[in-house]
Amino acid sequence: MKLCHLGDIGQKELAPDQLEKINNIDILMIPIGGVYTIDSKTAAKIISQIEPKIIIPMHYQIPKLKLKLEGVDKFLKVMGMKRPETLNKLLIKKKDLSEEGMKVVVLKP
C-alpha cells in the first residue's frame, strides 16, 4: 500500500512533478481545517488530483481545541459525503481497498 501524509501543506494544488512522485496513493492523510494549512475546499481540490482510495482528514476542529479550525463536517459537506463512523484505529489490508471510489475515514483524536 502507498500512504501519503501531506503535513501542513500550504499549496492550492499539487504541481505535475509532485503528482508524478506520489502517483497511485492508496491512503491519503490531508489537513482540512485551514489556519496554518489548507482548508476543506483546497483539500478537496488536492484530493481530486490524487484520487486516493481512502482519505483520512487531519488538522481540524475537535472539542476543547482553542484554535479555531474548520470542522470535519464542513469537509464532508464539501466532499459531498455523509459523516462516516469515527474509528479508534484503522486496520486495512491491500485486498480490502475498494476500486469503486474514495472512502473517508475519521479517526478519534
C-alpha positions in Angstrom: 0.0 0.0 0.0 1.1 3.5 -0.7 0.4 6.1 2.0 0.8 9.9 1.7 0.9 12.3 4.6 0.7 15.9 3.4 1.6 17.5 6.7 0.9 21.3 6.9 0.8 21.8 3.1 0.2 25.3 2.1 -0.3 24.9 -1.7 -3.6 25.4 -3.5 -2.9 22.4 -5.7 -0.1 20.0 -6.5 2.4 20.6 -9.3 2.7 18.0 -12.1 6.1 16.8 -10.8 4.7 16.4 -7.3 1.8 14.3 -8.6 4.2 12.2 -10.6 6.3 11.5 -7.5 3.3 10.5 -5.3 1.4 8.5 -8.0 -1.1 5.8 -7.1 -1.8 6.7 -3.5 -4.0 4.2 -1.5 -4.3 6.2 1.7 -4.1 10.0 1.9 -3.8 11.9 5.2 -4.6 15.5 4.5 -5.2 18.6 6.6 -8.6 20.2 6.2 -9.0 22.8 9.0 -7.3 25.9 7.5 -5.2 28.1 9.7 -1.5 27.4 9.0 -2.5 25.0 6.3 -5.2 24.3 3.7 -9.0 24.4 4.3 -11.7 22.0 3.2 -12.2 23.4 -0.3 -8.5 23.3 -1.1 -8.2 19.8 0.4 -11.0 18.7 -1.9 -9.1 20.1 -4.9 -5.9 18.3 -4.0 -7.8 15.1 -3.3 -9.3 15.2 -6.8 -5.8 15.5 -8.2 -4.5 12.5 -6.2 -7.7 10.3 -6.2 -6.8 8.1 -3.2 -8.9 5.1 -2.2 -9.0 6.2 1.5 -8.9 9.7 2.9 -8.0 10.4 6.5 -8.7 14.1 7.4 -6.5 15.7 9.9 -5.8 19.1 11.5 -9.4 20.1 12.1 -11.5 21.4 15.0 -12.1 19.0 17.9 -13.7 19.6 21.3 -11.7 21.8 23.7 -9.3 23.0 21.0 -8.7 26.7 21.4 -7.5 27.3 17.9 -10.5 27.9 15.6 -10.2 25.5 12.7 -12.9 24.2 10.3 -14.6 21.0 11.4 -14.7 17.6 9.8 -18.4 18.1 9.0 -17.6 21.1 6.7 -15.0 18.9 4.9 -17.6 16.1 4.4 -20.1 18.6 3.1 -17.6 19.9 0.5 -16.8 16.4 -0.5 -20.5 15.5 -0.8 -20.2 12.7 1.8 -22.1 11.8 4.9 -20.3 11.5 8.2 -18.7 8.1 8.5 -18.3 6.1 11.7 -15.4 7.5 13.8 -12.8 4.8 14.4 -10.2 4.3 17.2 -7.8 2.9 14.6 -7.7 1.9 11.0 -6.7 -1.7 10.2 -6.8 -2.4 6.5 -5.2 -4.8 4.0 -4.4 -4.2 0.4 -7.1 -6.6 -0.7 -9.7 -4.6 1.3 -9.1 -1.4 -0.7 -12.0 -0.6 -2.9 -11.7 0.2 -6.6 -15.0 1.9 -6.5 -14.2 5.4 -5.5 -13.0 7.1 -2.4 -13.8 6.5 1.2 -13.3 8.9 4.1 -12.2 7.5 7.5 -12.4 9.8 10.5 -10.2 8.7 13.4 -10.8 9.6 17.0 -8.3 12.1 18.3 
